[in-house]
Amino acid sequence: MPSLKDRVKATRHRTEDDDDDGVSALLAASLGPPAQCVVFNIPDEDETPPEEQAYYKQKREWVIGKLRALNLNVDQFVNKSNTLLFVKISAPDTVLRYEAEERRIRLRLKEVYGGALCAYSREIESKQAFDKPLDGFELFCSAQQLKIMTRFVTNQISFAKLQQEDPVPGLPIVAAYFPLHHDRMRLRLLNEWARALIKPQPLELVREYFGEKLALFFTWMGYYCTMLWIPALIGLYITIQDYNFYRDSLHLSNPYNVVFAVVIAIWSNMFSQLWKNLESSLKYKWDTLDFENLEEIRKEFKENDNTEKDTHVNEITDEVDDFYYDEGTYFPPTGRARDQLVTFTVIVIFNLIAVILFFIIWEDFALPMMRPGDVLFGGMLCGICFSVVSIVFDSILDGVAELELTGLMRYLVARENWRTFTEHEDAIIMKTFYFKILNKYFALIMIAFGVNFVDCFGGPCRCPHWQCMPVLEVVYISILTTELVWGASVAYLFPLINKYFDNLRSPNTANQGKVHLTPQEEQYEWLVPNPVIDFYKDRVYQFGYISLFGIVSPFMSFVCLISSLALQLLTKNRRPDAITAADIGSYQVVLDTLSTLSIITNAGVVGVCSFSLYFYFPTMTDVDCLWATAVLEHLLIIFKIFISSYIPEESEKAKQEWEVQQEKKLAALDNWNIKENEIEDPTPW
């Protein structure tokens, strides 16, 4: 094990007195090691009492002194307006090696030794057994260096508390604490990844820069876009056929709609099953199999007043648990079940309001504007209005990070006091799904299967001449288009608006004109990246629109291919923390549920809404259509079962390769008479 003497003091601490034109800062950002940035607020000397100025200075000096005591490289400078102090911190190799051995950070061995991940030790390094990372660093990749540094720095200094402490109201001591982009790697990723639209994603490079969790998302995103080409191209062909049939018969149905419904149902179920197999292969490749079993307890769980500390005896081990929170019961409400009951109650209330608003929009506004053969304006109004309701409710419950609006769901799930970070995120995903499945899809479900058969508040509210397929198509296109416009506005328009108002609030910045900024100053002005689970949600629920109702307007599958998140992460967002993850969490449950429901909705649309079956069986009655729908559903369910049995969830090939790697690693360690440290610190930094 390393000794404390191995932490050799950093030999250089740059201060605000250094003469620097910014060129060295740019060179350091490109050639130096990965770094973190702490931004301190400097109060105005004319408007702030001397004792408060002294307190800010004391806190700054305490933090900087603490960083130097940790033997970190520390550079600091004040911006031109004398309002912010930027402190850039990086770790020397000696510190990285010491901390890596202490925390059992795993590095990949060379192929000759199996290529498996192995806990770092100086003994193994002396054998020159570790492979070099792809990002050009000698031993630890960019993400690992930031993980190591962040972990032991935040153990000593609580930047979160300093960001909340504001002796001068509205002016916290620490304005921001974030990892800096490494310009050399950022430019490489821009050229080889974000702007290389037709090349395979360099996922290992992405993992070494952003960590497993983001790399897993972009693997899923690439898989989603690749798979989306299947319904997109088929849908484009069906749309052309729709136009030809409409031109000849003034009717939207054509015989190919039945085929497309079957294709969409099969595609959505294959999508889910193939992803499980791909995700399994990544678990073996990145060796995250035991991540959730070893995951650390959340700090919020430890500090929660409801958490029992050193009092509960574990029923299995008969040992006293350090921290414990009872799962409880719903009746009577106790423990976590009581907290979840509150969450479910809020979800039910919002869903009921959404349902009532749909009927009001449909009956009082949309339906009066529709006539047989003329449903365009009524359908558009219905789709747009219901999208607005959905977006408003989404914003209230799920939040809008770009507007700094935290959703109610985050607060409710926080009250449930989950033990680990993964459990907490899974709870957010599922509770959000229970709301969104009705909030997003109810209008389409009711128009397709309900309004012709149930009465609204004022009596019957059927589609004109009982023909709901034209209405459903207009509403579907309107909803999905509104969702896409809203998503683009959130991603691109809202940041510009926020920046405009920030400049209005900071007239000095607005009047400076174009000035040369250091990387720290530039990235401080960039957007704070959203949590990774937020990256999934738009695409996952977009998948729901396509899988559940893609038959209604096949062309919309083609429109959904548009995306450029990678470019935004590298050019407009601060660098996110590198976090470990084994899978996409409860989003897999969401995908499985939507793919199963797609069998019901697609078969139902064919048999209940569309006239496509009559192209094959002109003499069918309504009862015959219902029987045909039931038969089609059962055939698709049988095919789903076949897919599940034919495509295994676990990749046998990846498992065998992993086992071979482990055998070669153990053989090499035995040959060197070295024992690997068994437990790696898996904290999701």
Secondary structure as a PSIPRED ss2 file (coil, helix, strand):
# PSIPRED VFORMAT (PSIPRED V4.0)

   1 M C   1.000  0.000  0.000
   2 P C   1.000  0.000  0.000
   3 S C   1.000  0.000  0.000
   4 L H   0.000  1.000  0.000
   5 K H   0.000  1.000  0.000
   6 D H   0.000  1.000  0.000
   7 R C   1.000  0.000  0.000
   8 V C   1.000  0.000  0.000
   9 K C   1.000  0.000  0.000
  10 A C   1.000  0.000  0.000
  11 T C   1.000  0.000  0.000
  12 R C   1.000  0.000  0.000
  13 H E   0.000  0.000  1.000
  14 R E   0.000  0.000  1.000
  15 T C   1.000  0.000  0.000
  16 E C   1.000  0.000  0.000
  17 D C   1.000  0.000  0.000
  18 D C   1.000  0.000  0.000
  19 D C   1.000  0.000  0.000
  20 D C   1.000  0.000  0.000
  21 D C   1.000  0.000  0.000
  22 G C   1.000  0.000  0.000
  23 V H   0.000  1.000  0.000
  24 S H   0.000  1.000  0.000
  25 A H   0.000  1.000  0.000
  26 L H   0.000  1.000  0.000
  27 L H   0.000  1.000  0.000
  28 A H   0.000  1.000  0.000
  29 A H   0.000  1.000  0.000
  30 S H   0.000  1.000  0.000
  31 L H   0.000  1.000  0.000
  32 G C   1.000  0.000  0.000
  33 P C   1.000  0.000  0.000
  34 P C   1.000  0.000  0.000
  35 A C   1.000  0.000  0.000
  36 Q E   0.000  0.000  1.000
  37 C E   0.000  0.000  1.000
  38 V E   0.000  0.000  1.000
  39 V E   0.000  0.000  1.000
  40 F E   0.000  0.000  1.000
  41 N E   0.000  0.000  1.000
  42 I C   1.000  0.000  0.000
  43 P C   1.000  0.000  0.000
  44 D C   1.000  0.000  0.000
  45 E C   1.000  0.000  0.000
  46 D C   1.000  0.000  0.000
  47 E C   1.000  0.000  0.000
  48 T C   1.000  0.000  0.000
  49 P C   1.000  0.000  0.000
  50 P H   0.000  1.000  0.000
  51 E H   0.000  1.000  0.000
  52 E H   0.000  1.000  0.000
  53 Q H   0.000  1.000  0.000
  54 A H   0.000  1.000  0.000
  55 Y H   0.000  1.000  0.000
  56 Y H   0.000  1.000  0.000
  57 K H   0.000  1.000  0.000
  58 Q H   0.000  1.000  0.000
  59 K H   0.000  1.000  0.000
  60 R H   0.000  1.000  0.000
  61 E H   0.000  1.000  0.000
  62 W H   0.000  1.000  0.000
  63 V H   0.000  1.000  0.000
  64 I H   0.000  1.000  0.000
  65 G H   0.000  1.000  0.000
  66 K H   0.000  1.000  0.000
  67 L H   0.000  1.000  0.000
  68 R H   0.000  1.000  0.000
  69 A H   0.000  1.000  0.000
  70 L C   1.000  0.000  0.000
  71 N C   1.000  0.000  0.000
  72 L C   1.000  0.000  0.000
  73 N E   0.000  0.000  1.000
  74 V E   0.000  0.000  1.000
  75 D E   0.000  0.000  1.000
  76 Q E   0.000  0.000  1.000
  77 F E   0.000  0.000  1.000
  78 V E   0.000  0.000  1.000
  79 N C   1.000  0.000  0.000
  80 K C   1.000  0.000  0.000
  81 S C   1.000  0.000  0.000
  82 N C   1.000  0.000  0.000
  83 T C   1.000  0.000  0.000
  84 L E   0.000  0.000  1.000
  85 L E   0.000  0.000  1.000
  86 F E   0.000  0.000  1.000
  87 V E   0.000  0.000  1.000
  88 K E   0.000  0.000  1.000
  89 I E   0.000  0.000  1.000
  90 S E   0.000  0.000  1.000
  91 A C   1.000  0.000  0.000
  92 P C   1.000  0.000  0.000
  93 D H   0.000  1.000  0.000
  94 T H   0.000  1.000  0.000
  95 V H   0.000  1.000  0.000
  96 L H   0.000  1.000  0.000
  97 R H   0.000  1.000  0.000
  98 Y H   0.000  1.000  0.000
  99 E H   0.000  1.000  0.000
 100 A H   0.000  1.000  0.000
 101 E H   0.000  1.000  0.000
 102 E H   0.000  1.000  0.000
 103 R C   1.000  0.000  0.000
 104 R C   1.000  0.000  0.000
 105 I C   1.000  0.000  0.000
 106 R E   0.000  0.000  1.000
 107 L E   0.000  0.000  1.000
 108 R E   0.000  0.000  1.000
 109 L E   0.000  0.000  1.000
 110 K C   1.000  0.000  0.000
 111 E H   0.000  1.000  0.000
 112 V H   0.000  1.000  0.000
 113 Y H   0.000  1.000  0.000
 114 G C   1.000  0.000  0.000
 115 G C   1.000  0.000  0.000
 116 A C   1.000  0.000  0.000
 117 L E   0.000  0.000  1.000
 118 C E   0.000  0.000  1.000
 119 A E   0.000  0.000  1.000
 120 Y C   1.000  0.000  0.000
 121 S C   1.000  0.000  0.000
 122 R H   0.000  1.000  0.000
 123 E H   0.000  1.000  0.000
 124 I H   0.000  1.000  0.000
 125 E H   0.000  1.000  0.000
 126 S H   0.000  1.000  0.000
 127 K C   1.000  0.000  0.000
 128 Q C   1.000  0.000  0.000
 129 A C   1.000  0.000  0.000
 130 F E   0.000  0.000  1.000
 131 D C   1.000  0.000  0.000
 132 K C   1.000  0.000  0.000
 133 P C   1.000  0.000  0.000
 134 L C   1.000  0.000  0.000
 135 D C   1.000  0.000  0.000
 136 G C   1.000  0.000  0.000
 137 F C   1.000  0.000  0.000
 138 E C   1.000  0.000  0.000
 139 L C   1.000  0.000  0.000
 140 F C   1.000  0.000  0.000
 141 C C   1.000  0.000  0.000
 142 S H   0.000  1.000  0.000
 143 A H   0.000  1.000  0.000
 144 Q H   0.000  1.000  0.000
 145 Q H   0.000  1.000  0.000
 146 L H   0.000  1.000  0.000
 147 K H   0.000  1.000  0.000
 148 I H   0.000  1.000  0.000
 149 M H   0.000  1.000  0.000
 150 T H   0.000  1.000  0.000
 151 R H   0.000  1.000  0.000
 152 F H   0.000  1.000  0.000
 153 V H   0.000  1.000  0.000
 154 T H   0.000  1.000  0.000
 155 N H   0.000  1.000  0.000
 156 Q H   0.000  1.000  0.000
 157 I C   1.000  0.000  0.000
 158 S C   1.000  0.000  0.000
 159 F H   0.000  1.000  0.000
 160 A H   0.000  1.000  0.000
 161 K H   0.000  1.000  0.000
 162 L H   0.000  1.000  0.000
 163 Q H   0.000  1.000  0.000
 164 Q H   0.000  1.000  0.000
 165 E C   1.000  0.000  0.000
 166 D C   1.000  0.000  0.000
 167 P C   1.000  0.000  0.000
 168 V E   0.000  0.000  1.000
 169 P C   1.000  0.000  0.000
 170 G C   1.000  0.000  0.000
 171 L E   0.000  0.000  1.000
 172 P C   1.000  0.000  0.000
 173 I C   1.000  0.000  0.000
 174 V E   0.000  0.000  1.000
 175 A E   0.000  0.000  1.000
 176 A E   0.000  0.000  1.000
 177 Y E   0.000  0.000  1.000
 178 F E   0.000  0.000  1.000
 179 P E   0.000  0.000  1.000
 180 L C   1.000  0.000  0.000
 181 H C   1.000  0.000  0.000
 182 H C   1.000  0.000  0.000
 183 D H   0.000  1.000  0.000
 184 R H   0.000  1.000  0.000
 185 M H   0.000  1.000  0.000
 186 R H   0.000  1.000  0.000
 187 L H   0.000  1.000  0.000
 188 R H   0.000  1.000  0.000
 189 L H   0.000  1.000  0.000
 190 L H   0.000  1.000  0.000
 191 N H   0.000  1.000  0.000
 192 E H   0.000  1.000  0.000
 193 W H   0.000  1.000  0.000
 194 A H   0.000  1.000  0.000
 195 R C   1.000  0.000  0.000
 196 A C   1.000  0.000  0.000
 197 L C   1.000  0.000  0.000
 198 I C   1.000  0.000  0.000
 199 K C   1.000  0.000  0.000
 200 P C   1.000  0.000  0.000
 201 Q C   1.000  0.000  0.000
 202 P C   1.000  0.000  0.000
 203 L H   0.000  1.000  0.000
 204 E H   0.000  1.000  0.000
 205 L H   0.000  1.000  0.000
 206 V H   0.000  1.000  0.000
 207 R H   0.000  1.000  0.000
 208 E H   0.000  1.000  0.000
 209 Y H   0.000  1.000  0.000
 210 F H   0.000  1.000  0.000
 211 G C   1.000  0.000  0.000
 212 E H   0.000  1.000  0.000
 213 K H   0.000  1.000  0.000
 214 L H   0.000  1.000  0.000
 215 A H   0.000  1.000  0.000
 216 L H   0.000  1.000  0.000
 217 F H   0.000  1.000  0.000
 218 F H   0.000  1.000  0.000
 219 T H   0.000  1.000  0.000
 220 W H   0.000  1.000  0.000
 221 M H   0.000  1.000  0.000
 222 G H   0.000  1.000  0.000
 223 Y H   0.000  1.000  0.000
 224 Y H   0.000  1.000  0.000
 225 C H   0.000  1.000  0.000
 226 T H   0.000  1.000  0.000
 227 M H   0.000  1.000  0.000
 228 L H   0.000  1.000  0.000
 229 W H   0.000  1.000  0.000
 230 I H   0.000  1.000  0.000
 231 P H   0.000  1.000  0.000
 232 A H   0.000  1.000  0.000
 233 L H   0.000  1.000  0.000
 234 I H   0.000  1.000  0.000
 235 G H   0.000  1.000  0.000
 236 L H   0.000  1.000  0.000
 237 Y H   0.000  1.000  0.000
 238 I H   0.000  1.000  0.000
 239 T H   0.000  1.000  0.000
 240 I H   0.000  1.000  0.000
 241 Q H   0.000  1.000  0.000
 242 D H   0.000  1.000  0.000
 243 Y H   0.000  1.000  0.000
 244 N H   0.000  1.000  0.000
 245 F H   0.000  1.000  0.000
 246 Y H   0.000  1.000  0.000
 247 R H   0.000  1.000  0.000
 248 D H   0.000  1.000  0.000
 249 S H   0.000  1.000  0.000
 250 L C   1.000  0.000  0.000
 251 H C   1.000  0.000  0.000
 252 L C   1.000  0.000  0.000
 253 S C   1.000  0.000  0.000
 254 N C   1.000  0.000  0.000
 255 P C   1.000  0.000  0.000
 256 Y H   0.000  1.000  0.000
 257 N H   0.000  1.000  0.000
 258 V H   0.000  1.000  0.000
 259 V H   0.000  1.000  0.000
 260 F H   0.000  1.000  0.000
 261 A H   0.000  1.000  0.000
 262 V H   0.000  1.000  0.000
 263 V H   0.000  1.000  0.000
 264 I H   0.000  1.000  0.000
 265 A H   0.000  1.000  0.000
 266 I H   0.000  1.000  0.000
 267 W H   0.000  1.000  0.000
 268 S H   0.000  1.000  0.000
 269 N H   0.000  1.000  0.000
 270 M H   0.000  1.000  0.000
 271 F H   0.000  1.000  0.000
 272 S H   0.000  1.000  0.000
 273 Q H   0.000  1.000  0.000
 274 L H   0.000  1.000  0.000
 275 W H   0.000  1.000  0.000
 276 K H   0.000  1.000  0.000
 277 N H   0.000  1.000  0.000
 278 L H   0.000  1.000  0.000
 279 E H   0.000  1.000  0.000
 280 S H   0.000  1.000  0.000
 281 S H   0.000  1.000  0.000
 282 L H   0.000  1.000  0.000
 283 K H   0.000  1.000  0.000
 284 Y H   0.000  1.000  0.000
 285 K H   0.000  1.000  0.000
 286 W C   1.000  0.000  0.000
 287 D C   1.000  0.000  0.000
 288 T C   1.000  0.000  0.000
 289 L C   1.000  0.000  0.000
 290 D C   1.000  0.000  0.000
 291 F H   0.000  1.000  0.000
 292 E H   0.000  1.000  0.000
 293 N H   0.000  1.000  0.000
 294 L H   0.000  1.000  0.000
 295 E C   1.000  0.000  0.000
 296 E C   1.000  0.000  0.000
 297 I E   0.000  0.000  1.000
 298 R C   1.000  0.000  0.000
 299 K H   0.000  1.000  0.000
 300 E H   0.000  1.000  0.000
 301 F H   0.000  1.000  0.000
 302 K H   0.000  1.000  0.000
 303 E H   0.000  1.000  0.000
 304 N C   1.000  0.000  0.000
 305 D C   1.000  0.000  0.000
 306 N C   1.000  0.000  0.000
 307 T C   1.000  0.000  0.000
 308 E E   0.000  0.000  1.000
 309 K E   0.000  0.000  1.000
 310 D C   1.000  0.000  0.000
 311 T C   1.000  0.000  0.000
 312 H C   1.000  0.000  0.000
 313 V E   0.000  0.000  1.000
 314 N C   1.000  0.000  0.000
 315 E C   1.000  0.000  0.000
 316 I C   1.000  0.000  0.000
 317 T C   1.000  0.000  0.000
 318 D C   1.000  0.000  0.000
 319 E C   1.000  0.000  0.000
 320 V E   0.000  0.000  1.000
 321 D C   1.000  0.000  0.000
 322 D C   1.000  0.000  0.000
 323 F E   0.000  0.000  1.000
 324 Y E   0.000  0.000  1.000
 325 Y C   1.000  0.000  0.000
 326 D C   1.000  0.000  0.000
 327 E C   1.000  0.000  0.000
 328 G C   1.000  0.000  0.000
 329 T C   1.000  0.000  0.000
 330 Y C   1.000  0.000  0.000
 331 F C   1.000  0.000  0.000
 332 P C   1.000  0.000  0.000
 333 P C   1.000  0.000  0.000
 334 T C   1.000  0.000  0.000
 335 G H   0.000  1.000  0.000
 336 R H   0.000  1.000  0.000
 337 A H   0.000  1.000  0.000
 338 R H   0.000  1.000  0.000
 339 D H   0.000  1.000  0.000
 340 Q H   0.000  1.000  0.000
 341 L H   0.000  1.000  0.000
 342 V H   0.000  1.000  0.000
 343 T H   0.000  1.000  0.000
 344 F H   0.000  1.000  0.000
 345 T H   0.000  1.000  0.000
 346 V H   0.000  1.000  0.000
 347 I H   0.000  1.000  0.000
 348 V H   0.000  1.000  0.000
 349 I H   0.000  1.000  0.000
 350 F H   0.000  1.000  0.000
 351 N H   0.000  1.000  0.000
 352 L H   0.000  1.000  0.000
 353 I H   0.000  1.000  0.000
 354 A H   0.000  1.000  0.000
 355 V H   0.000  1.000  0.000
 356 I H   0.000  1.000  0.000
 357 L H   0.000  1.000  0.000
 358 F H   0.000  1.000  0.000
 359 F H   0.000  1.000  0.000
 360 I H   0.000  1.000  0.000
 361 I H   0.000  1.000  0.000
 362 W H   0.000  1.000  0.000
 363 E H   0.000  1.000  0.000
 364 D H   0.000  1.000  0.000
 365 F H   0.000  1.000  0.000
 366 A H   0.000  1.000  0.000
 367 L H   0.000  1.000  0.000
 368 P H   0.000  1.000  0.000
 369 M H   0.000  1.000  0.000
 370 M C   1.000  0.000  0.000
 371 R E   0.000  0.000  1.000
 372 P C   1.000  0.000  0.000
 373 G C   1.000  0.000  0.000
 374 D E   0.000  0.000  1.000
 375 V C   1.000  0.000  0.000
 376 L H   0.000  1.000  0.000
 377 F H   0.000  1.000  0.000
 378 G H   0.000  1.000  0.000
 379 G H   0.000  1.000  0.000
 380 M H   0.000  1.000  0.000
 381 L H   0.000  1.000  0.000
 382 C H   0.000  1.000  0.000
 383 G H   0.000  1.000  0.000
 384 I H   0.000  1.000  0.000
 385 C H   0.000  1.000  0.000
 386 F H   0.000  1.000  0.000
 387 S H   0.000  1.000  0.000
 388 V H   0.000  1.000  0.000
 389 V H   0.000  1.000  0.000
 390 S H   0.000  1.000  0.000
 391 I H   0.000  1.000  0.000
 392 V H   0.000  1.000  0.000
 393 F H   0.000  1.000  0.000
 394 D H   0.000  1.000  0.000
 395 S H   0.000  1.000  0.000
 396 I H   0.000  1.000  0.000
 397 L H   0.000  1.000  0.000
 398 D H   0.000  1.000  0.000
 399 G E   0.000  0.000  1.000
 400 V E   0.000  0.000  1.000
 401 A H   0.000  1.000  0.000
 402 E H   0.000  1.000  0.000
 403 L H   0.000  1.000  0.000
 404 E C   1.000  0.000  0.000
 405 L E   0.000  0.000  1.000
 406 T E   0.000  0.000  1.000
 407 G C   1.000  0.000  0.000
 408 L H   0.000  1.000  0.000
 409 M H   0.000  1.000  0.000
 410 R H   0.000  1.000  0.000
 411 Y H   0.000  1.000  0.000
 412 L H   0.000  1.000  0.000
 413 V H   0.000  1.000  0.000
 414 A H   0.000  1.000  0.000
 415 R H   0.000  1.000  0.000
 416 E C   1.000  0.000  0.000
 417 N C   1.000  0.000  0.000
 418 W C   1.000  0.000  0.000
 419 R C   1.000  0.000  0.000
 420 T E   0.000  0.000  1.000
 421 F H   0.000  1.000  0.000
 422 T H   0.000  1.000  0.000
 423 E H   0.000  1.000  0.000
 424 H H   0.000  1.000  0.000
 425 E H   0.000  1.000  0.000
 426 D H   0.000  1.000  0.000
 427 A H   0.000  1.000  0.000
 428 I H   0.000  1.000  0.000
 429 I H   0.000  1.000  0.000
 430 M H   0.000  1.000  0.000
 431 K H   0.000  1.000  0.000
 432 T H   0.000  1.000  0.000
 433 F H   0.000  1.000  0.000
 434 Y H   0.000  1.000  0.000
 435 F H   0.000  1.000  0.000
 436 K H   0.000  1.000  0.000
 437 I H   0.000  1.000  0.000
 438 L H   0.000  1.000  0.000
 439 N H   0.000  1.000  0.000
 440 K H   0.000  1.000  0.000
 441 Y H   0.000  1.000  0.000
 442 F H   0.000  1.000  0.000
 443 A H   0.000  1.000  0.000
 444 L H   0.000  1.000  0.000
 445 I H   0.000  1.000  0.000
 446 M H   0.000  1.000  0.000
 447 I H   0.000  1.000  0.000
 448 A H   0.000  1.000  0.000
 449 F H   0.000  1.000  0.000
 450 G C   1.000  0.000  0.000
 451 V C   1.000  0.000  0.000
 452 N C   1.000  0.000  0.000
 453 F C   1.000  0.000  0.000
 454 V C   1.000  0.000  0.000
 455 D E   0.000  0.000  1.000
 456 C E   0.000  0.000  1.000
 457 F C   1.000  0.000  0.000
 458 G C   1.000  0.000  0.000
 459 G E   0.000  0.000  1.000
 460 P E   0.000  0.000  1.000
 461 C C   1.000  0.000  0.000
 462 R C   1.000  0.000  0.000
 463 C C   1.000  0.000  0.000
 464 P H   0.000  1.000  0.000
 465 H H   0.000  1.000  0.000
 466 W H   0.000  1.000  0.000
 467 Q C   1.000  0.000  0.000
 468 C C   1.000  0.000  0.000
 469 M H   0.000  1.000  0.000
 470 P H   0.000  1.000  0.000
 471 V H   0.000  1.000  0.000
 472 L H   0.000  1.000  0.000
 473 E H   0.000  1.000  0.000
 474 V H   0.000  1.000  0.000
 475 V H   0.000  1.000  0.000
 476 Y H   0.000  1.000  0.000
 477 I H   0.000  1.000  0.000
 478 S H   0.000  1.000  0.000
 479 I H   0.000  1.000  0.000
 480 L H   0.000  1.000  0.000
 481 T H   0.000  1.000  0.000
 482 T H   0.000  1.000  0.000
 483 E H   0.000  1.000  0.000
 484 L H   0.000  1.000  0.000
 485 V H   0.000  1.000  0.000
 486 W H   0.000  1.000  0.000
 487 G H   0.000  1.000  0.000
 488 A H   0.000  1.000  0.000
 489 S H   0.000  1.000  0.000
 490 V H   0.000  1.000  0.000
 491 A H   0.000  1.000  0.000
 492 Y H   0.000  1.000  0.000
 493 L H   0.000  1.000  0.000
 494 F H   0.000  1.000  0.000
 495 P H   0.000  1.000  0.000
 496 L H   0.000  1.000  0.000
 497 I H   0.000  1.000  0.000
 498 N H   0.000  1.000  0.000
 499 K H   0.000  1.000  0.000
 500 Y H   0.000  1.000  0.000
 501 F H   0.000  1.000  0.000
 502 D H   0.000  1.000  0.000
 503 N H   0.000  1.000  0.000
 504 L H   0.000  1.000  0.000
 505 R H   0.000  1.000  0.000
 506 S C   1.000  0.000  0.000
 507 P H   0.000  1.000  0.000
 508 N H   0.000  1.000  0.000
 509 T H   0.000  1.000  0.000
 510 A H   0.000  1.000  0.000
 511 N H   0.000  1.000  0.000
 512 Q C   1.000  0.000  0.000
 513 G C   1.000  0.000  0.000
 514 K C   1.000  0.000  0.000
 515 V C   1.000  0.000  0.000
 516 H C   1.000  0.000  0.000
 517 L C   1.000  0.000  0.000
 518 T C   1.000  0.000  0.000
 519 P H   0.000  1.000  0.000
 520 Q H   0.000  1.000  0.000
 521 E H   0.000  1.000  0.000
 522 E H   0.000  1.000  0.000
 523 Q H   0.000  1.000  0.000
 524 Y H   0.000  1.000  0.000
 525 E C   1.000  0.000  0.000
 526 W C   1.000  0.000  0.000
 527 L E   0.000  0.000  1.000
 528 V C   1.000  0.000  0.000
 529 P C   1.000  0.000  0.000
 530 N C   1.000  0.000  0.000
 531 P C   1.000  0.000  0.000
 532 V H   0.000  1.000  0.000
 533 I H   0.000  1.000  0.000
 534 D H   0.000  1.000  0.000
 535 F H   0.000  1.000  0.000
 536 Y H   0.000  1.000  0.000
 537 K H   0.000  1.000  0.000
 538 D H   0.000  1.000  0.000
 539 R H   0.000  1.000  0.000
 540 V H   0.000  1.000  0.000
 541 Y H   0.000  1.000  0.000
 542 Q H   0.000  1.000  0.000
 543 F H   0.000  1.000  0.000
 544 G H   0.000  1.000  0.000
 545 Y H   0.000  1.000  0.000
 546 I H   0.000  1.000  0.000
 547 S H   0.000  1.000  0.000
 548 L H   0.000  1.000  0.000
 549 F H   0.000  1.000  0.000
 550 G C   1.000  0.000  0.000
 551 I C   1.000  0.000  0.000
 552 V C   1.000  0.000  0.000
 553 S C   1.000  0.000  0.000
 554 P C   1.000  0.000  0.000
 555 F C   1.000  0.000  0.000
 556 M H   0.000  1.000  0.000
 557 S H   0.000  1.000  0.000
 558 F H   0.000  1.000  0.000
 559 V H   0.000  1.000  0.000
 560 C C   1.000  0.000  0.000
 561 L C   1.000  0.000  0.000
 562 I C   1.000  0.000  0.000
 563 S C   1.000  0.000  0.000
 564 S C   1.000  0.000  0.000
 565 L H   0.000  1.000  0.000
 566 A H   0.000  1.000  0.000
 567 L H   0.000  1.000  0.000
 568 Q H   0.000  1.000  0.000
 569 L H   0.000  1.000  0.000
 570 L H   0.000  1.000  0.000
 571 T H   0.000  1.000  0.000
 572 K C   1.000  0.000  0.000
 573 N E   0.000  0.000  1.000
 574 R C   1.000  0.000  0.000
 575 R C   1.000  0.000  0.000
 576 P C   1.000  0.000  0.000
 577 D C   1.000  0.000  0.000
 578 A C   1.000  0.000  0.000
 579 I C   1.000  0.000  0.000
 580 T C   1.000  0.000  0.000
 581 A C   1.000  0.000  0.000
 582 A C   1.000  0.000  0.000
 583 D C   1.000  0.000  0.000
 584 I C   1.000  0.000  0.000
 585 G C   1.000  0.000  0.000
 586 S C   1.000  0.000  0.000
 587 Y H   0.000  1.000  0.000
 588 Q H   0.000  1.000  0.000
 589 V H   0.000  1.000  0.000
 590 V H   0.000  1.000  0.000
 591 L H   0.000  1.000  0.000
 592 D H   0.000  1.000  0.000
 593 T H   0.000  1.000  0.000
 594 L H   0.000  1.000  0.000
 595 S H   0.000  1.000  0.000
 596 T H   0.000  1.000  0.000
 597 L H   0.000  1.000  0.000
 598 S H   0.000  1.000  0.000
 599 I H   0.000  1.000  0.000
 600 I H   0.000  1.000  0.000
 601 T H   0.000  1.000  0.000
 602 N H   0.000  1.000  0.000
 603 A H   0.000  1.000  0.000
 604 G H   0.000  1.000  0.000
 605 V H   0.000  1.000  0.000
 606 V H   0.000  1.000  0.000
 607 G H   0.000  1.000  0.000
 608 V H   0.000  1.000  0.000
 609 C H   0.000  1.000  0.000
 610 S C   1.000  0.000  0.000
 611 F C   1.000  0.000  0.000
 612 S C   1.000  0.000  0.000
 613 L H   0.000  1.000  0.000
 614 Y H   0.000  1.000  0.000
 615 F H   0.000  1.000  0.000
 616 Y H   0.000  1.000  0.000
 617 F C   1.000  0.000  0.000
 618 P C   1.000  0.000  0.000
 619 T C   1.000  0.000  0.000
 620 M C   1.000  0.000  0.000
 621 T C   1.000  0.000  0.000
 622 D H   0.000  1.000  0.000
 623 V H   0.000  1.000  0.000
 624 D H   0.000  1.000  0.000
 625 C H   0.000  1.000  0.000
 626 L H   0.000  1.000  0.000
 627 W H   0.000  1.000  0.000
 628 A H   0.000  1.000  0.000
 629 T H   0.000  1.000  0.000
 630 A H   0.000  1.000  0.000
 631 V H   0.000  1.000  0.000
 632 L H   0.000  1.000  0.000
 633 E H   0.000  1.000  0.000
 634 H H   0.000  1.000  0.000
 635 L H   0.000  1.000  0.000
 636 L H   0.000  1.000  0.000
 637 I H   0.000  1.000  0.000
 638 I H   0.000  1.000  0.000
 639 F H   0.000  1.000  0.000
 640 K H   0.000  1.000  0.000
 641 I H   0.000  1.000  0.000
 642 F H   0.000  1.000  0.000
 643 I H   0.000  1.000  0.000
 644 S H   0.000  1.000  0.000
 645 S H   0.000  1.000  0.000
 646 Y H   0.000  1.000  0.000
 647 I C   1.000  0.000  0.000
 648 P C   1.000  0.000  0.000
 649 E C   1.000  0.000  0.000
 650 E C   1.000  0.000  0.000
 651 S C   1.000  0.000  0.000
 652 E H   0.000  1.000  0.000
 653 K H   0.000  1.000  0.000
 654 A H   0.000  1.000  0.000
 655 K H   0.000  1.000  0.000
 656 Q H   0.000  1.000  0.000
 657 E H   0.000  1.000  0.000
 658 W H   0.000  1.000  0.000
 659 E H   0.000  1.000  0.000
 660 V H   0.000  1.000  0.000
 661 Q H   0.000  1.000  0.000
 662 Q H   0.000  1.000  0.000
 663 E H   0.000  1.000  0.000
 664 K H   0.000  1.000  0.000
 665 K H   0.000  1.000  0.000
 666 L H   0.000  1.000  0.000
 667 A H   0.000  1.000  0.000
 668 A H   0.000  1.000  0.000
 669 L H   0.000  1.000  0.000
 670 D H   0.000  1.000  0.000
 671 N H   0.000  1.000  0.000
 672 W H   0.000  1.000  0.000
 673 N C   1.000  0.000  0.000
 674 I C   1.000  0.000  0.000
 675 K C   1.000  0.000  0.000
 676 E C   1.000  0.000  0.000
 677 N C   1.000  0.000  0.000
 678 E C   1.000  0.000  0.000
 679 I C   1.000  0.000  0.000
 680 E C   1.000  0.000  0.000
 681 D C   1.000  0.000  0.000
 682 P C   1.000  0.000  0.000
 683 T C   1.000  0.000  0.000
 684 P C   1.000  0.000  0.000
 685 W C   1.000  0.000  0.000
